[in-house]
Amino acid sequence: MRILILGGDGYLGWPTAMHFSRRGHEVHLVDNYLRRRAHKENGTDSLTPILPGLRERVAAWKEITGLDMTSTEGDLVDWPVVEQVFGEFQPEAIVHYGEMPSAPYSMKDREHAAFTQTNNVIGTMNVLWAMAELAPESHLVKLGTMGEYGTPNIDIEEGYIEIRHNGRADTLPFPKMPGSFYHLSKVHDSHNIHFTCRIWGLRATDLNQGVVYGIETEETRLDARLATRFDYDEVFGTALNRFCLQAVMGIPLTVYGKGGQTRGYLNLVDTIQCVDLALSNPPARGEFRVFNQFTEQFSVVDLANIVQEAGAHHGIEVRVEHLDNPRVEMEEHYYNARHTKLLELGLEPHLLSETLVESMFDTIARYGDRVIDRHILPETRWRAPVREPQP
C-alpha cells in the first residue's frame, strides 16, 4: 500500500514508518517538528539521541537497509501542504500521529491550551477534507486516547454503548469525560471523524490508545541512528518513563497523590502491531470503528512497585515518594475498560514484566549523561490560575 504517516518524526511515527517500509509498503512521512520545538522551548530533550530531522533519518534508513522512504517537512494546519501531499502521494492509508501529544503542555497557560486545540483539531479537519476530495477510498487510522473516556464508575466499552431510555434503545458513542485540553482535542477529533464517516462515507479506525512504553523495535535495533525518542520530562514523559529513569539514576520515584490512578498500558511494539492489524483489516465505506488499544491495566502505585522490583532484579535499590498531585483527577477510582477487538484480530501482547529490564533500564543507563535533572519533577498545575487584583 501507499501509506502516509503523519507525525513521522515522532516517538511512534518513526518506528511505524520503518516497520511498514521494511515490509514492502511505499511510505511517505510528514512532520513539522513540533515536539522538537516544544522541547527546545522547555529546555528539555530526548534521552536517546536522534538524528536532526526526517531527511537525515530517511537517508540513514536507506543506507542501512537499502529501502527508501519519502518525506515532507510541513504543518497539517497549513491546508496547501496537506492538499499537495494528498494530491501527489495519493495515499491508500493514512496513519495519523501528527498532533501535540501532551496533557501538561496543554494545561500550561491560555496560549498553550489554545495552540493545542487549534493544532490538533484543525490539522485533523484538513486531513478529513483532503481524504474526501483527493483520496475518498483511503483508510484513516487515527491515534486517539483512552483519556477521552476519563474514569467513569461503569465499564468502558469500545467506542459505543447501548442505551435504553424511556422504553427506547440505541447504540451511541460512549460518553466522554476528558481530563485536559489535550484530551478534549482528541474528543473533538473523534466527533469530526465520526461525522465525516457518516456524511461523506469515509472509512476510519480510531485507536483509543493507552500509555505506551518501550524504546526498541526490530528496526531500531538495526543501528543506533534509527533510534526513536525517549521522553522523561514532566511535560512529554509518562509516569513509567519517569519512574524507570529515576530508578536507574538513583532518584526516588515520584508518585502523584495516592497513586490509585489506573490506566491502560502497552508496549511500543504492540502499538505498531495494532496499527498493522487495523490496516490489514480495513472498515467498510462509511464505517467509524473504535478500538481500545492497550494490553494491561496498572495504577501508578502498581507501576512504582513493578519498577521497584525490576530495580532489585537489576541490583538497584529503589525508593518511592508521594508528591502533592499537580493534576485535578481522581486518585482512587473504578476502572475496567474493554479491549477485545484487536485481540480478536490477532494481537499478541508483549507484557510489561517481560520487557522492562532488558530494554528500558539498559538504554537509560547507556544515556544517563544526557539526563536533565531539573525537568523531572512537575511544574505544570491543573488548577485554574487566579490573577492578582490590579491596583
Buried (B, 14 or more C-beta within 10 A) or exposed (E): BBBBBBBBBBBBBBBBBBBBBBEEBBBBBBBBBBBBEBBEEBEBBBBBEBBEBBEEBBBBBEEBBEBEBBBBBBBBBBBEBBBBBBEEBBBBBBBBBBBBBBBBBBBBEEEBBEBBBEBBBBBBBBBBBBBBEBBEEBBBBBBBBBBBBBBBEEEBBBBBBEEEEEEEEEEEBBEBEBBBBBBBBBBBBBEBBBEBBEEBBBBBBBBBBBBBBBBBBEBBEBEEBBBBBBBBBBBBBBBBBBBBBBBBBEBBBBBBBBBBBBBBBBBBBBBBBBBBBBBEBBBEEBBBBBBBBBBBBBBBBBBBBBBBBBBEEBEBEBEBEBEEBBBEBBBEBEBEBEBEBBEEBEBEBBEBEEBBBEBBBEBBEEBEEEBBEEBBBBEBBBEEEEEEEEE
